[in-house]
Amino acid sequence: MKKKVYGSLLLNLFTTISVIVCAIILSIRGPKTFRMFTTQSNIVSGIVAAIIVVFDILILLKKYNEIPNWLKIVKMIATTGVTLTFFVVVFYLGFVAVAEGYSYFILFRSTNICFHLLTPISAILSFILFEGRSNIKFKYTFFNMVHMICYAIFYTINVFTHLNSDGSVNKDYDWYYFVLGENWTYIFAVLGILIVTYGIGLVLWFTNKKLELFKEQ
């Protein structure tokens, strides 16, 4: 039991510190930085990790027996967000960078190494290996889409209220390159990202549940 708590404590402490440091550095660039889903999802993950650190310490001090269920659900949601960030960078934006004439690894430099790689991996490992989650019910997996649905609404309004004079999309407002070709293709990008988001959350939930049940046998 203590090994799991210590593992959770170390990984969540790493996530918390990384997010705080990177958020401070990014704030120098101005408020536009915080419009990115990457930044938002990492900040959410950092806040949740900080709360878990507090509970892990209380558990070690024998003030609590385990992390409360509401926090387990919130951790699942936060982990889904940063995992989505990781997947989008690795399997999509990295190749967009190459197409634009940049190195694939430009998205893993400076603060990006934390937000795009280290904190997502830390969140995934802590969630599936060290934090008991087997009592999260299936119905809560749909909550994993809440942040992305809200962000999709914001992103859609932002893109289509800043069209060029000829009706085409202004790339300054489509910073994730979701509109490829005609404007109507955007709907497929949104549907695709929502499906991927739910799929990621479902896999995290299922993997954690199976690992927890396996360790209990």
mmCIF file of the C-alpha atoms, coordinates in Angstrom:
data_MODEL
# 
_entry.id   MODEL 
# 
loop_
_atom_site.group_PDB 
_atom_site.id 
_atom_site.type_symbol 
_atom_site.label_atom_id 
_atom_site.label_alt_id 
_atom_site.label_comp_id 
_atom_site.label_asym_id 
_atom_site.label_entity_id 
_atom_site.label_seq_id 
_atom_site.pdbx_PDB_ins_code 
_atom_site.Cartn_x 
_atom_site.Cartn_y 
_atom_site.Cartn_z 
_atom_site.occupancy 
_atom_site.B_iso_or_equiv 
_atom_site.pdbx_formal_charge 
_atom_site.auth_seq_id 
_atom_site.auth_comp_id 
_atom_site.auth_asym_id 
_atom_site.auth_atom_id 
_atom_site.pdbx_PDB_model_num 
ATOM 1   C CA . MET A 1 1   ? 0.000   0.000   0.000   1.00 0.00 ? 1   MET A CA 1 
ATOM 2   C CA . LYS A 1 2   ? 2.738   2.461   1.003   1.00 0.00 ? 2   LYS A CA 1 
ATOM 3   C CA . LYS A 1 3   ? 4.713   1.761   -2.177  1.00 0.00 ? 3   LYS A CA 1 
ATOM 4   C CA . LYS A 1 4   ? 1.696   2.749   -4.274  1.00 0.00 ? 4   LYS A CA 1 
ATOM 5   C CA . VAL A 1 5   ? 1.161   5.912   -2.252  1.00 0.00 ? 5   VAL A CA 1 
ATOM 6   C CA . TYR A 1 6   ? 4.822   6.884   -2.549  1.00 0.00 ? 6   TYR A CA 1 
ATOM 7   C CA . GLY A 1 7   ? 4.745   6.208   -6.290  1.00 0.00 ? 7   GLY A CA 1 
ATOM 8   C CA . SER A 1 8   ? 1.648   8.362   -6.668  1.00 0.00 ? 8   SER A CA 1 
ATOM 9   C CA . LEU A 1 9   ? 3.163   11.071  -4.473  1.00 0.00 ? 9   LEU A CA 1 
ATOM 10  C CA . LEU A 1 10  ? 6.414   11.294  -6.445  1.00 0.00 ? 10  LEU A CA 1 
ATOM 11  C CA . LEU A 1 11  ? 4.781   11.341  -9.884  1.00 0.00 ? 11  LEU A CA 1 
ATOM 12  C CA . ASN A 1 12  ? 2.102   13.844  -8.908  1.00 0.00 ? 12  ASN A CA 1 
ATOM 13  C CA . LEU A 1 13  ? 4.666   16.047  -7.195  1.00 0.00 ? 13  LEU A CA 1 
ATOM 14  C CA . PHE A 1 14  ? 6.725   15.993  -10.389 1.00 0.00 ? 14  PHE A CA 1 
ATOM 15  C CA . THR A 1 15  ? 3.643   16.909  -12.438 1.00 0.00 ? 15  THR A CA 1 
ATOM 16  C CA . THR A 1 16  ? 2.727   19.745  -10.067 1.00 0.00 ? 16  THR A CA 1 
ATOM 17  C CA . ILE A 1 17  ? 6.189   21.305  -10.060 1.00 0.00 ? 17  ILE A CA 1 
ATOM 18  C CA . SER A 1 18  ? 6.629   20.907  -13.833 1.00 0.00 ? 18  SER A CA 1 
ATOM 19  C CA . VAL A 1 19  ? 3.289   22.555  -14.593 1.00 0.00 ? 19  VAL A CA 1 
ATOM 20  C CA . ILE A 1 20  ? 3.930   25.455  -12.206 1.00 0.00 ? 20  ILE A CA 1 
ATOM 21  C CA . VAL A 1 21  ? 7.378   26.160  -13.672 1.00 0.00 ? 21  VAL A CA 1 
ATOM 22  C CA . CYS A 1 22  ? 6.238   25.843  -17.300 1.00 0.00 ? 22  CYS A CA 1 
ATOM 23  C CA . ALA A 1 23  ? 3.087   27.909  -16.742 1.00 0.00 ? 23  ALA A CA 1 
ATOM 24  C CA . ILE A 1 24  ? 5.169   30.729  -15.256 1.00 0.00 ? 24  ILE A CA 1 
ATOM 25  C CA . ILE A 1 25  ? 7.578   30.626  -18.199 1.00 0.00 ? 25  ILE A CA 1 
ATOM 26  C CA . LEU A 1 26  ? 4.736   30.533  -20.737 1.00 0.00 ? 26  LEU A CA 1 
ATOM 27  C CA . SER A 1 27  ? 2.922   33.427  -19.059 1.00 0.00 ? 27  SER A CA 1 
ATOM 28  C CA . ILE A 1 28  ? 5.759   35.682  -20.222 1.00 0.00 ? 28  ILE A CA 1 
ATOM 29  C CA . ARG A 1 29  ? 4.571   35.100  -23.801 1.00 0.00 ? 29  ARG A CA 1 
ATOM 30  C CA . GLY A 1 30  ? 1.205   36.630  -23.010 1.00 0.00 ? 30  GLY A CA 1 
ATOM 31  C CA . PRO A 1 31  ? -2.385  35.430  -22.555 1.00 0.00 ? 31  PRO A CA 1 
ATOM 32  C CA . LYS A 1 32  ? -2.592  33.832  -26.022 1.00 0.00 ? 32  LYS A CA 1 
ATOM 33  C CA . THR A 1 33  ? -0.571  30.922  -24.675 1.00 0.00 ? 33  THR A CA 1 
ATOM 34  C CA . PHE A 1 34  ? -3.497  29.932  -22.484 1.00 0.00 ? 34  PHE A CA 1 
ATOM 35  C CA . ARG A 1 35  ? -5.875  29.555  -25.429 1.00 0.00 ? 35  ARG A CA 1 
ATOM 36  C CA . MET A 1 36  ? -4.079  26.323  -26.341 1.00 0.00 ? 36  MET A CA 1 
ATOM 37  C CA . PHE A 1 37  ? -5.648  23.034  -25.270 1.00 0.00 ? 37  PHE A CA 1 
ATOM 38  C CA . THR A 1 38  ? -2.139  21.820  -24.439 1.00 0.00 ? 38  THR A CA 1 
ATOM 39  C CA . THR A 1 39  ? -1.672  24.557  -21.851 1.00 0.00 ? 39  THR A CA 1 
ATOM 40  C CA . GLN A 1 40  ? -5.177  24.208  -20.461 1.00 0.00 ? 40  GLN A CA 1 
ATOM 41  C CA . SER A 1 41  ? -5.036  20.424  -20.122 1.00 0.00 ? 41  SER A CA 1 
ATOM 42  C CA . ASN A 1 42  ? -1.640  20.550  -18.425 1.00 0.00 ? 42  ASN A CA 1 
ATOM 43  C CA . ILE A 1 43  ? -2.753  23.214  -15.956 1.00 0.00 ? 43  ILE A CA 1 
ATOM 44  C CA . VAL A 1 44  ? -5.827  21.137  -15.090 1.00 0.00 ? 44  VAL A CA 1 
ATOM 45  C CA . SER A 1 45  ? -3.595  18.093  -14.678 1.00 0.00 ? 45  SER A CA 1 
ATOM 46  C CA . GLY A 1 46  ? -1.221  20.082  -12.474 1.00 0.00 ? 46  GLY A CA 1 
ATOM 47  C CA . ILE A 1 47  ? -4.027  21.315  -10.213 1.00 0.00 ? 47  ILE A CA 1 
ATOM 48  C CA . VAL A 1 48  ? -5.428  17.799  -9.837  1.00 0.00 ? 48  VAL A CA 1 
ATOM 49  C CA . ALA A 1 49  ? -1.942  16.405  -9.189  1.00 0.00 ? 49  ALA A CA 1 
ATOM 50  C CA . ALA A 1 50  ? -1.393  18.998  -6.443  1.00 0.00 ? 50  ALA A CA 1 
ATOM 51  C CA . ILE A 1 51  ? -4.634  17.972  -4.731  1.00 0.00 ? 51  ILE A CA 1 
ATOM 52  C CA . ILE A 1 52  ? -3.635  14.305  -4.936  1.00 0.00 ? 52  ILE A CA 1 
ATOM 53  C CA . VAL A 1 53  ? -0.248  15.143  -3.393  1.00 0.00 ? 53  VAL A CA 1 
ATOM 54  C CA . VAL A 1 54  ? -2.095  16.573  -0.383  1.00 0.00 ? 54  VAL A CA 1 
ATOM 55  C CA . PHE A 1 55  ? -4.245  13.459  -0.042  1.00 0.00 ? 55  PHE A CA 1 
ATOM 56  C CA . ASP A 1 56  ? -1.247  11.139  -0.485  1.00 0.00 ? 56  ASP A CA 1 
ATOM 57  C CA . ILE A 1 57  ? 0.487   12.914  2.393   1.00 0.00 ? 57  ILE A CA 1 
ATOM 58  C CA . LEU A 1 58  ? -2.663  12.646  4.515   1.00 0.00 ? 58  LEU A CA 1 
ATOM 59  C CA . ILE A 1 59  ? -2.841  8.926   3.707   1.00 0.00 ? 59  ILE A CA 1 
ATOM 60  C CA . LEU A 1 60  ? 0.785   8.451   4.770   1.00 0.00 ? 60  LEU A CA 1 
ATOM 61  C CA . LEU A 1 61  ? -0.052  10.316  7.988   1.00 0.00 ? 61  LEU A CA 1 
ATOM 62  C CA . LYS A 1 62  ? -3.028  7.945   8.394   1.00 0.00 ? 62  LYS A CA 1 
ATOM 63  C CA . LYS A 1 63  ? -5.545  10.780  8.241   1.00 0.00 ? 63  LYS A CA 1 
ATOM 64  C CA . TYR A 1 64  ? -7.217  9.189   5.194   1.00 0.00 ? 64  TYR A CA 1 
ATOM 65  C CA . ASN A 1 65  ? -7.484  5.601   4.017   1.00 0.00 ? 65  ASN A CA 1 
ATOM 66  C CA . GLU A 1 66  ? -7.609  6.361   0.305   1.00 0.00 ? 66  GLU A CA 1 
ATOM 67  C CA . ILE A 1 67  ? -8.149  9.089   -2.261  1.00 0.00 ? 67  ILE A CA 1 
ATOM 68  C CA . PRO A 1 68  ? -11.851 10.090  -2.377  1.00 0.00 ? 68  PRO A CA 1 
ATOM 69  C CA . ASN A 1 69  ? -13.853 8.836   -5.329  1.00 0.00 ? 69  ASN A CA 1 
ATOM 70  C CA . TRP A 1 70  ? -14.649 12.300  -6.725  1.00 0.00 ? 70  TRP A CA 1 
ATOM 71  C CA . LEU A 1 71  ? -10.922 12.989  -6.998  1.00 0.00 ? 71  LEU A CA 1 
ATOM 72  C CA . LYS A 1 72  ? -10.359 9.655   -8.737  1.00 0.00 ? 72  LYS A CA 1 
ATOM 73  C CA . ILE A 1 73  ? -12.874 10.650  -11.400 1.00 0.00 ? 73  ILE A CA 1 
ATOM 74  C CA . VAL A 1 74  ? -11.349 14.110  -11.811 1.00 0.00 ? 74  VAL A CA 1 
ATOM 75  C CA . LYS A 1 75  ? -7.884  12.533  -12.159 1.00 0.00 ? 75  LYS A CA 1 
ATOM 76  C CA . MET A 1 76  ? -9.203  10.286  -14.930 1.00 0.00 ? 76  MET A CA 1 
ATOM 77  C CA . ILE A 1 77  ? -10.608 13.322  -16.758 1.00 0.00 ? 77  ILE A CA 1 
ATOM 78  C CA . ALA A 1 78  ? -7.369  15.286  -16.360 1.00 0.00 ? 78  ALA A CA 1 
ATOM 79  C CA . THR A 1 79  ? -5.253  12.337  -17.511 1.00 0.00 ? 79  THR A CA 1 
ATOM 80  C CA . THR A 1 80  ? -7.421  11.937  -20.588 1.00 0.00 ? 80  THR A CA 1 
ATOM 81  C CA . GLY A 1 81  ? -6.778  15.588  -21.467 1.00 0.00 ? 81  GLY A CA 1 
ATOM 82  C CA . VAL A 1 82  ? -2.978  15.426  -21.290 1.00 0.00 ? 82  VAL A CA 1 
ATOM 83  C CA . THR A 1 83  ? -2.924  12.033  -23.011 1.00 0.00 ? 83  THR A CA 1 
ATOM 84  C CA . LEU A 1 84  ? -4.898  13.558  -25.871 1.00 0.00 ? 84  LEU A CA 1 
ATOM 85  C CA . THR A 1 85  ? -2.332  16.361  -26.028 1.00 0.00 ? 85  THR A CA 1 
ATOM 86  C CA . PHE A 1 86  ? 0.462   13.788  -26.224 1.00 0.00 ? 86  PHE A CA 1 
ATOM 87  C CA . PHE A 1 87  ? -1.258  11.807  -28.995 1.00 0.00 ? 87  PHE A CA 1 
ATOM 88  C CA . VAL A 1 88  ? -2.105  14.874  -31.095 1.00 0.00 ? 88  VAL A CA 1 
ATOM 89  C CA . VAL A 1 89  ? 1.480   16.119  -30.909 1.00 0.00 ? 89  VAL A CA 1 
ATOM 90  C CA . VAL A 1 90  ? 3.095   12.755  -31.657 1.00 0.00 ? 90  VAL A CA 1 
ATOM 91  C CA . PHE A 1 91  ? 0.739   11.563  -34.389 1.00 0.00 ? 91  PHE A CA 1 
ATOM 92  C CA . TYR A 1 92  ? -0.422  14.822  -35.996 1.00 0.00 ? 92  TYR A CA 1 
ATOM 93  C CA . LEU A 1 93  ? 1.209   18.142  -35.123 1.00 0.00 ? 93  LEU A CA 1 
ATOM 94  C CA . GLY A 1 94  ? 4.724   16.728  -35.375 1.00 0.00 ? 94  GLY A CA 1 
ATOM 95  C CA . PHE A 1 95  ? 4.078   15.868  -39.017 1.00 0.00 ? 95  PHE A CA 1 
ATOM 96  C CA . VAL A 1 96  ? 2.415   19.245  -39.606 1.00 0.00 ? 96  VAL A CA 1 
ATOM 97  C CA . ALA A 1 97  ? 5.628   20.854  -38.348 1.00 0.00 ? 97  ALA A CA 1 
ATOM 98  C CA . VAL A 1 98  ? 7.646   18.799  -40.829 1.00 0.00 ? 98  VAL A CA 1 
ATOM 99  C CA . ALA A 1 99  ? 5.290   19.815  -43.662 1.00 0.00 ? 99  ALA A CA 1 
ATOM 100 C CA . GLU A 1 100 ? 5.832   23.448  -42.672 1.00 0.00 ? 100 GLU A CA 1 
ATOM 101 C CA . GLY A 1 101 ? 9.597   23.005  -42.952 1.00 0.00 ? 101 GLY A CA 1 
ATOM 102 C CA . TYR A 1 102 ? 10.408  22.536  -39.270 1.00 0.00 ? 102 TYR A CA 1 
ATOM 103 C CA . SER A 1 103 ? 11.904  19.633  -37.369 1.00 0.00 ? 103 SER A CA 1 
ATOM 104 C CA . TYR A 1 104 ? 9.489   17.032  -35.984 1.00 0.00 ? 104 TYR A CA 1 
ATOM 105 C CA . PHE A 1 105 ? 11.149  17.496  -32.594 1.00 0.00 ? 105 PHE A CA 1 
ATOM 106 C CA . ILE A 1 106 ? 10.540  21.247  -32.430 1.00 0.00 ? 106 ILE A CA 1 
ATOM 107 C CA . LEU A 1 107 ? 7.417   20.407  -30.431 1.00 0.00 ? 107 LEU A CA 1 
ATOM 108 C CA . PHE A 1 108 ? 9.553   18.793  -27.745 1.00 0.00 ? 108 PHE A CA 1 
ATOM 109 C CA . ARG A 1 109 ? 11.859  21.725  -27.050 1.00 0.00 ? 109 ARG A CA 1 
ATOM 110 C CA . SER A 1 110 ? 11.907  24.060  -24.050 1.00 0.00 ? 110 SER A CA 1 
ATOM 111 C CA . THR A 1 111 ? 8.661   23.959  -22.025 1.00 0.00 ? 111 THR A CA 1 
ATOM 112 C CA . ASN A 1 112 ? 7.122   21.731  -24.693 1.00 0.00 ? 112 ASN A CA 1 
ATOM 113 C CA . ILE A 1 113 ? 9.167   18.777  -23.450 1.00 0.00 ? 113 ILE A CA 1 
ATOM 114 C CA . CYS A 1 114 ? 7.112   18.917  -20.250 1.00 0.00 ? 114 CYS A CA 1 
ATOM 115 C CA . PHE A 1 115 ? 3.689   19.785  -21.624 1.00 0.00 ? 115 PHE A CA 1 
ATOM 116 C CA . HIS A 1 116 ? 3.904   17.501  -24.664 1.00 0.00 ? 116 HIS A CA 1 
ATOM 117 C CA . LEU A 1 117 ? 5.760   14.538  -23.195 1.00 0.00 ? 117 LEU A CA 1 
ATOM 118 C CA . LEU A 1 118 ? 6.845   14.387  -19.543 1.00 0.00 ? 118 LEU A CA 1 
ATOM 119 C CA . THR A 1 119 ? 3.700   15.485  -17.698 1.00 0.00 ? 119 THR A CA 1 
ATOM 120 C CA . PRO A 1 120 ? 1.393   13.355  -19.885 1.00 0.00 ? 120 PRO A CA 1 
ATOM 121 C CA . ILE A 1 121 ? 3.567   10.284  -19.251 1.00 0.00 ? 121 ILE A CA 1 
ATOM 122 C CA . SER A 1 122 ? 3.728   11.086  -15.542 1.00 0.00 ? 122 SER A CA 1 
ATOM 123 C CA . ALA A 1 123 ? -0.061  11.441  -15.369 1.00 0.00 ? 123 ALA A CA 1 
ATOM 124 C CA . ILE A 1 124 ? -0.626  8.184   -17.263 1.00 0.00 ? 124 ILE A CA 1 
ATOM 125 C CA . LEU A 1 125 ? 1.779   6.189   -15.090 1.00 0.00 ? 125 LEU A CA 1 
ATOM 126 C CA . SER A 1 126 ? 0.400   7.531   -11.823 1.00 0.00 ? 126 SER A CA 1 
ATOM 127 C CA . PHE A 1 127 ? -3.179  6.894   -12.932 1.00 0.00 ? 127 PHE A CA 1 
ATOM 128 C CA . ILE A 1 128 ? -2.823  3.316   -14.136 1.00 0.00 ? 128 ILE A CA 1 
ATOM 129 C CA . LEU A 1 129 ? -0.106  2.062   -11.793 1.00 0.00 ? 129 LEU A CA 1 
ATOM 130 C CA . PHE A 1 130 ? -0.246  3.784   -8.429  1.00 0.00 ? 130 PHE A CA 1 
ATOM 131 C CA . GLU A 1 131 ? -3.706  5.217   -7.858  1.00 0.00 ? 131 GLU A CA 1 
ATOM 132 C CA . GLY A 1 132 ? -6.506  2.777   -7.128  1.00 0.00 ? 132 GLY A CA 1 
ATOM 133 C CA . ARG A 1 133 ? -9.224  3.493   -9.657  1.00 0.00 ? 133 ARG A CA 1 
ATOM 134 C CA . SER A 1 134 ? -11.069 0.172   -10.024 1.00 0.00 ? 134 SER A CA 1 
ATOM 135 C CA . ASN A 1 135 ? -14.213 1.582   -8.384  1.00 0.00 ? 135 ASN A CA 1 
ATOM 136 C CA . ILE A 1 136 ? -14.820 4.209   -11.092 1.00 0.00 ? 136 ILE A CA 1 
ATOM 137 C CA . LYS A 1 137 ? -18.043 3.273   -12.843 1.00 0.00 ? 137 LYS A CA 1 
ATOM 138 C CA . PHE A 1 138 ? -18.252 3.066   -16.626 1.00 0.00 ? 138 PHE A CA 1 
ATOM 139 C CA . LYS A 1 139 ? -20.768 5.910   -16.864 1.00 0.00 ? 139 LYS A CA 1 
ATOM 140 C CA . TYR A 1 140 ? -18.132 8.367   -15.671 1.00 0.00 ? 140 TYR A CA 1 
ATOM 141 C CA . THR A 1 141 ? -15.987 7.719   -18.752 1.00 0.00 ? 141 THR A CA 1 
ATOM 142 C CA . PHE A 1 142 ? -18.269 10.096  -20.660 1.00 0.00 ? 142 PHE A CA 1 
ATOM 143 C CA . PHE A 1 143 ? -17.086 12.918  -18.400 1.00 0.00 ? 143 PHE A CA 1 
ATOM 144 C CA . ASN A 1 144 ? -13.704 12.631  -20.116 1.00 0.00 ? 144 ASN A CA 1 
ATOM 145 C CA . MET A 1 145 ? -15.149 14.529  -23.081 1.00 0.00 ? 145 MET A CA 1 
ATOM 146 C CA . VAL A 1 146 ? -16.359 17.589  -21.155 1.00 0.00 ? 146 VAL A CA 1 
ATOM 147 C CA . HIS A 1 147 ? -13.196 19.679  -21.544 1.00 0.00 ? 147 HIS A CA 1 
ATOM 148 C CA . MET A 1 148 ? -12.802 18.834  -25.225 1.00 0.00 ? 148 MET A CA 1 
ATOM 149 C CA . ILE A 1 149 ? -16.473 19.574  -25.983 1.00 0.00 ? 149 ILE A CA 1 
ATOM 150 C CA . CYS A 1 150 ? -16.143 22.996  -24.322 1.00 0.00 ? 150 CYS A CA 1 
ATOM 151 C CA . TYR A 1 151 ? -12.878 23.621  -26.145 1.00 0.00 ? 151 TYR A CA 1 
ATOM 152 C CA . ALA A 1 152 ? -14.379 22.525  -29.479 1.00 0.00 ? 152 ALA A CA 1 
ATOM 153 C CA . ILE A 1 153 ? -17.188 25.061  -29.044 1.00 0.00 ? 153 ILE A CA 1 
ATOM 154 C CA . PHE A 1 154 ? -14.675 27.820  -28.251 1.00 0.00 ? 154 PHE A CA 1 
ATOM 155 C CA . TYR A 1 155 ? -12.386 26.797  -31.116 1.00 0.00 ? 155 TYR A CA 1 
ATOM 156 C CA . THR A 1 156 ? -15.234 26.611  -33.648 1.00 0.00 ? 156 THR A CA 1 
ATOM 157 C CA . ILE A 1 157 ? -16.527 30.074  -32.741 1.00 0.00 ? 157 ILE A CA 1 
ATOM 158 C CA . ASN A 1 158 ? -12.993 31.438  -32.840 1.00 0.00 ? 158 ASN A CA 1 
ATOM 159 C CA . VAL A 1 159 ? -12.255 29.979  -36.289 1.00 0.00 ? 159 VAL A CA 1 
ATOM 160 C CA . PHE A 1 160 ? -15.472 30.932  -38.048 1.00 0.00 ? 160 PHE A CA 1 
ATOM 161 C CA . THR A 1 161 ? -15.750 34.453  -36.650 1.00 0.00 ? 161 THR A CA 1 
ATOM 162 C CA . HIS A 1 162 ? -12.315 35.303  -38.057 1.00 0.00 ? 162 HIS A CA 1 
ATOM 163 C CA . LEU A 1 163 ? -12.609 34.172  -41.667 1.00 0.00 ? 163 LEU A CA 1 
ATOM 164 C CA . ASN A 1 164 ? -10.646 35.900  -44.408 1.00 0.00 ? 164 ASN A CA 1 
ATOM 165 C CA . SER A 1 165 ? -12.462 38.266  -46.792 1.00 0.00 ? 165 SER A CA 1 
ATOM 166 C CA . ASP A 1 166 ? -12.802 35.439  -49.340 1.00 0.00 ? 166 ASP A CA 1 
ATOM 167 C CA . GLY A 1 167 ? -14.452 33.159  -46.783 1.00 0.00 ? 167 GLY A CA 1 
ATOM 168 C CA . SER A 1 168 ? -11.415 30.966  -46.246 1.00 0.00 ? 168 SER A CA 1 
ATOM 169 C CA . VAL A 1 169 ? -10.073 30.117  -42.809 1.00 0.00 ? 169 VAL A CA 1 
ATOM 170 C CA . ASN A 1 170 ? -7.489  32.420  -41.273 1.00 0.00 ? 170 ASN A CA 1 
ATOM 171 C CA . LYS A 1 171 ? -4.676  30.121  -40.128 1.00 0.00 ? 171 LYS A CA 1 
ATOM 172 C CA . ASP A 1 172 ? -3.844  32.499  -37.275 1.00 0.00 ? 172 ASP A CA 1 
ATOM 173 C CA . TYR A 1 173 ? -7.077  31.327  -35.668 1.00 0.00 ? 173 TYR A CA 1 
ATOM 174 C CA . ASP A 1 174 ? -6.918  27.691  -36.784 1.00 0.00 ? 174 ASP A CA 1 
ATOM 175 C CA . TRP A 1 175 ? -3.681  27.035  -34.904 1.00 0.00 ? 175 TRP A CA 1 
ATOM 176 C CA . TYR A 1 176 ? -4.256  23.275  -34.813 1.00 0.00 ? 176 TYR A CA 1 
ATOM 177 C CA . TYR A 1 177 ? -4.725  23.037  -38.595 1.00 0.00 ? 177 TYR A CA 1 
ATOM 178 C CA . PHE A 1 178 ? -8.122  21.359  -38.304 1.00 0.00 ? 178 PHE A CA 1 
ATOM 179 C CA . VAL A 1 179 ? -9.450  22.862  -41.551 1.00 0.00 ? 179 VAL A CA 1 
ATOM 180 C CA . LEU A 1 180 ? -7.808  21.049  -44.441 1.00 0.00 ? 180 LEU A CA 1 
ATOM 181 C CA . GLY A 1 181 ? -9.255  22.190  -47.757 1.00 0.00 ? 181 GLY A CA 1 
ATOM 182 C CA . GLU A 1 182 ? -12.882 23.294  -47.737 1.00 0.00 ? 182 GLU A CA 1 
ATOM 183 C CA . ASN A 1 183 ? -14.350 24.765  -44.561 1.00 0.00 ? 183 ASN A CA 1 
ATOM 184 C CA . TRP A 1 184 ? -16.935 21.995  -44.268 1.00 0.00 ? 184 TRP A CA 1 
ATOM 185 C CA . THR A 1 185 ? -14.169 19.437  -43.653 1.00 0.00 ? 185 THR A CA 1 
ATOM 186 C CA . TYR A 1 186 ? -13.812 20.969  -40.189 1.00 0.00 ? 186 TYR A CA 1 
ATOM 187 C CA . ILE A 1 187 ? -16.769 18.940  -38.933 1.00 0.00 ? 187 ILE A CA 1 
ATOM 188 C CA . PHE A 1 188 ? -14.831 15.723  -39.534 1.00 0.00 ? 188 PHE A CA 1 
ATOM 189 C CA . ALA A 1 189 ? -11.874 17.046  -37.547 1.00 0.00 ? 189 ALA A CA 1 
ATOM 190 C CA . VAL A 1 190 ? -14.119 17.912  -34.599 1.00 0.00 ? 190 VAL A CA 1 
ATOM 191 C CA . LEU A 1 191 ? -15.949 14.578  -34.681 1.00 0.00 ? 191 LEU A CA 1 
ATOM 192 C CA . GLY A 1 192 ? -12.651 12.765  -35.025 1.00 0.00 ? 192 GLY A CA 1 
ATOM 193 C CA . ILE A 1 193 ? -11.038 14.493  -32.056 1.00 0.00 ? 193 ILE A CA 1 
ATOM 194 C CA . LEU A 1 194 ? -14.104 13.852  -29.886 1.00 0.00 ? 194 LEU A CA 1 
ATOM 195 C CA . ILE A 1 195 ? -14.070 10.153  -30.777 1.00 0.00 ? 195 ILE A CA 1 
ATOM 196 C CA . VAL A 1 196 ? -10.339 9.936   -30.084 1.00 0.00 ? 196 VAL A CA 1 
ATOM 197 C CA . THR A 1 197 ? -10.828 11.729  -26.758 1.00 0.00 ? 197 THR A CA 1 
ATOM 198 C CA . TYR A 1 198 ? -13.466 9.272   -25.614 1.00 0.00 ? 198 TYR A CA 1 
ATOM 199 C CA . GLY A 1 199 ? -11.397 6.347   -26.868 1.00 0.00 ? 199 GLY A CA 1 
ATOM 200 C CA . ILE A 1 200 ? -8.351  7.490   -24.905 1.00 0.00 ? 200 ILE A CA 1 
ATOM 201 C CA . GLY A 1 201 ? -10.404 7.933   -21.734 1.00 0.00 ? 201 GLY A CA 1 
ATOM 202 C CA . LEU A 1 202 ? -11.991 4.515   -22.166 1.00 0.00 ? 202 LEU A CA 1 
ATOM 203 C CA . VAL A 1 203 ? -8.618  2.806   -22.636 1.00 0.00 ? 203 VAL A CA 1 
ATOM 204 C CA . LEU A 1 204 ? -7.200  4.556   -19.559 1.00 0.00 ? 204 LEU A CA 1 
ATOM 205 C CA . TRP A 1 205 ? -10.226 3.554   -17.483 1.00 0.00 ? 205 TRP A CA 1 
ATOM 206 C CA . PHE A 1 206 ? -10.151 -0.051  -18.726 1.00 0.00 ? 206 PHE A CA 1 
ATOM 207 C CA . THR A 1 207 ? -6.377  -0.439  -18.341 1.00 0.00 ? 207 THR A CA 1 
ATOM 208 C CA . ASN A 1 208 ? -6.415  0.939   -14.820 1.00 0.00 ? 208 ASN A CA 1 
ATOM 209 C CA . LYS A 1 209 ? -9.350  -1.224  -13.830 1.00 0.00 ? 209 LYS A CA 1 
ATOM 210 C CA . LYS A 1 210 ? -7.698  -4.379  -15.147 1.00 0.00 ? 210 LYS A CA 1 
ATOM 211 C CA . LEU A 1 211 ? -4.349  -3.588  -13.524 1.00 0.00 ? 211 LEU A CA 1 
ATOM 212 C CA . GLU A 1 212 ? -6.018  -2.873  -10.192 1.00 0.00 ? 212 GLU A CA 1 
ATOM 213 C CA . LEU A 1 213 ? -8.049  -6.080  -10.301 1.00 0.00 ? 213 LEU A CA 1 
ATOM 214 C CA . PHE A 1 214 ? -4.925  -8.041  -11.278 1.00 0.00 ? 214 PHE A CA 1 
ATOM 215 C CA . LYS A 1 215 ? -2.963  -6.622  -8.337  1.00 0.00 ? 215 LYS A CA 1 
ATOM 216 C CA . GLU A 1 216 ? -5.800  -7.481  -5.956  1.00 0.00 ? 216 GLU A CA 1 
ATOM 217 C CA . GLN A 1 217 ? -5.846  -11.177 -6.947  1.00 0.00 ? 217 GLN A CA 1 
# 
